[in-house]
């Protein structure tokens, strides 16, 4: 995964809505919160794109490993036939190709293992980002509720205050 993406995910997950709002003075807090949620959506999209590439690479490596193993088995049968027919030249060529395939197998297996580890790591990043998004959406909901409550309270007090003055 690109280092910039790892740093971005880390920054988003470790940050808080309050520190983000405090860092940006003279900006509407609701707008800042909404932008932070959009940034998380963008980061999730980026991580999922990376995850798709890793899964595709793992699939290709798996396919190549299966093909390589099949070719190796086919060559074993051909080597046996060539030896039985005293065709040492064919047997030597098949053995050389078989050795080439044997050298590729551990590399393909390592690629599959590495891809599996990367896949799990990226899935963890997606889960962490989704959790952070839910947290920030809840903070945004609370903020909006507090603004609405404050607005209703100030409107309610103004009407009650005016009514009290009229009764005095």
N, C-alpha and C positions, 0 to 999 in steps of 0.2 A: 504494500500500500504506500502511496506517496506520503512523504513525511509531513507535508503541508496539511493533508487531510487528517492525519493522526493528531497533529497539533490543534487543528480546528475542532475536532471532536472533543479532545481533552479540554479545550477552553470553554466550549459550550456546556459540557456536562459539569464541569467544576464551578462555573459561574452561577450567580444568582440574579434573580430579577432585580432585587433591591440594589445590588452593587452596580448593575447595568444602568439603572435609573439614576443613581447617585453620580455615576461617571459622566452622564450627559446632562449638563445643566441647561436650563431654559428650553427644554424640549418637552412636549406633551408626554407624560409617562405612559399613557395608553398607547400612543403611537410607537413609542420605544418598545413596549412589551409586544405589540403586534409584529414589529419588525424582527424581534428576537425569535418569535415563534416561526416566522417565515424563514429565518436563517437556519433554524433547526430543520425545517422541511427540506431546504436546499442541501444541507449536510447529509440528511437521510438519503436523499436522491443520489448524492455523490457516492456514499458508502454502498448503496445498493448497486450502482453501476459497477463499482469495483468488485463487489461480490459476484455479480454476473460474469465478469471477466474471469475471475478465479474459478468459478464453477465450470465455465466453458473450457478453460485450460485443463482442469482436472478431468473433465469428460474426454477431451482429446488425448490426454496422456493415458487414460484407461483404455481407450480404443486402440491406441498405438501399442500398448503393452499386450493386449489380447492378440493383436495381429503378429507381434514379434514372437510371442510364445507359440502361436500356431505355425509360423514359418520355421521356428526352431524344431518343432515336432516333425514337420514335413521333411526337413533336411535330414533328420535322424533316419527316417525311413529310406530316403534316397541314398544316404551314405551306406546303409546296410545293403541295399540293392547293388550299388556300385561295387562294393567290396565282394559281394557274392558273384558278380559278373567279371571280376578282375579288372575293373575300370578304376585304377588307382588315381588317374588324373581327375576323374569326376568326383571321386571320394575326397581328394585333397581340396578341390574347389568348394565342395559342400561343407567340409570341415572349416575351411577358412571363413566362409560366410556364417556358419554357425557360431564361431568364436566372436565375430563382429556383433552378432545378435546378443550373445551372452554379455558383451560389454555394455550394450544399451539397456538391458533389463534393469540393473540396479539404478541407473540414472532415471529411468521412467518411474520406478517404484518410489524413489526419493521425491520426484516431482509430484506424484500423487499424494504422498504423505505431507509434503510442504503445503500443497494446495488445500488439503483437508484442514490443516492447522490454521491456515489463513482464512479459510471459510468460517471456521468456528469463531475466530477473532473478529471478523467483520460482522458476523451475526450478533456477537456481543455488543459491538459498537451500535448497531441498529437498535437493539433492545435498550441500551443506555440512552440513546438519543430520543427514542420514543417515550421513555420514562421521564426524561427531562422536559419533553414537549408537554406531556400531561401535567407535570408540575407547574410549568409556566402558564399553561392554559388555566389552571386552577387559580394561580395568582392573579391572572388577568380577570377572571370571573369575580374574584373577591374584590379586586380594585374597582371594577365597574359597579359592583353591588355597593361598595362603600361610597362611591361618588353619587350613585342614585339615592342612597339613604341620606347622605349629607344634603343633597338637593331637596329631598322631600322634607327633611327636618327643618331646613332653613325656610322653606316655603310654608310649612305647617306652623312654625313659630311666628313667622311674620303675620299670618292670617289670625292666629290666636292673640298675638300681641295687639293687633289692630282692634280686635273685638273687645279686648279687655279695656282698652283706652276709651272705647265708645261707651262702656258701661259705667265708667267712673264719672 
